[in-house]
Amino acid sequence: MGRGRAKAKQTKVARQLKYSAPNTDFDSLQRELSGGSDKSHDAWTDEQSWNTEDEWRRA
């Protein structure tokens, strides 16, 4: 008893997620999947890369 409202809320949220059409940037997705080198969209740069294996292990 008492689970009806929670289950109804979960069902409502699941239905919204299933049938919603999120705004997707397909051009950016295509660049990412094709291996394009658009640096403005890359969060990881060479300056942030691991310098040594020991530094990687300490992180």
N, C-alpha and C positions, 0 to 999 in steps of 0.2 A: 504494500500500500504506500501511496505517496510518491511513487516513481512516475506517475503519468505525466506530470508537468515537465519533469526533467527529460523524459523520453520524447515528448512532443517538441521540446526546444532542440534536442539533438537532431530530430528528424527534420525540423525546419532548417537548421543550419546546413545539414547534409544536402538537402534539396537545393538550397541557394548555391552551394559550392558546385553541385553537379550541373546545374542548368545556367549558371552565370557565364558571361562571356568576358573574361578579363581583357584589359587592354594589353596586347602583346606587341612588342617592337620586333617585327619579323625581320627587318633589315639587320638589326643588331644581332639577332639570333643566327641569321645566315652567316654573318661575318665570324661569329664565334665558332660555329660548327665547321666552317670552311677553313679555319685556321688563319683568317685575315689578321693582319698586324695593325689594328687600330689602337694606338696607345692611349687614346682618351678614354677607352672603355676598360682598359686593363687595370685591375686593382693591384697587381703584383708587378713590381719593376725590378730591374737588375740590382738597384741599390738595396733592395730589401731581401735579396737572395742570400742563402747561407754561404758564408765564406769558406768554412771548413766543416768537415764531418763532426769534429768535436763540438763546434758551435751548435750544430743541428741537434746533437745528443743532449746538450744542456737545456735546450728549450722545452 
